[in-house]
Amino acid sequence: MSTDTSDAPADDAPADDAPADDAPSRAELAARVDELEDALAEAEGEDGKKMSIIATKGTLDMAYPPLILASTAAAFGYEVTVFHTFWGLEILHEERSKNLKLSSVGNPNMPVPNAVAALPGMDRVTTKMMEKKIADNDTATIEELIETSLEMGVEFQACQMTIDLMDYDEDDFYDGVTTGVGAATALQDMADADIQLLV
């Protein structure tokens, strides 16, 4: 009596669940996963979006826009540089940034007519009004925004030509500010950025 063995696996055929001789070990697979994660992190860093801001003004009201935009962009993962030139350097000066003034003349949104705003001492009055509003609303100060931005990786650049022209002392800038930056570097940074802003 013969038995049909055509459906039975041959003795020399490997079973489906038998491990292959060249299969990687668990440790090798874990190492490979680590390599791929590192490569992915590098690729994401290279493809990250960039923002370049040029800050040219040093009044209290004009110090806020570049700092708010820079810190917010950094929170969203942007690589941010802020190039400060001319009066914009006042923002990076550790002492002067705490005493920035508000110009009331020529500002159509100020609740003071230009004829009154031009009177002696009015800039001091409007500055005090704005400082009170900032304090009452618990808005971050310029110093707090700078320190937060630096902690988030924002690069603040100080224009070297302005430093020389205005006779700034580089030691008076906040720790972490990049000095010695020229216009060519700022232009290249803008060319490489996804978003460019002039404030």
Buried (B, 14 or more C-beta within 10 A) or exposed (E): EEEEEEEEEEEEEEEEEEEEEEEEEEEEEEEEEEEEEEEEEEEEEEEEEBBBBBBBBBBBBBBBBBBBBBBBBBEEEBBBBBBBBBBBBBBBBBEBBEEBBBBBBEBEEBEBEEEEBEEEEBBEBBBEBBBEEBEEEEEBBBEEBBBBBBEBEBBBBBBBEBBEEEEBEEEEBBEBBBBEBEEEBBBEBBEEBEBBBEB
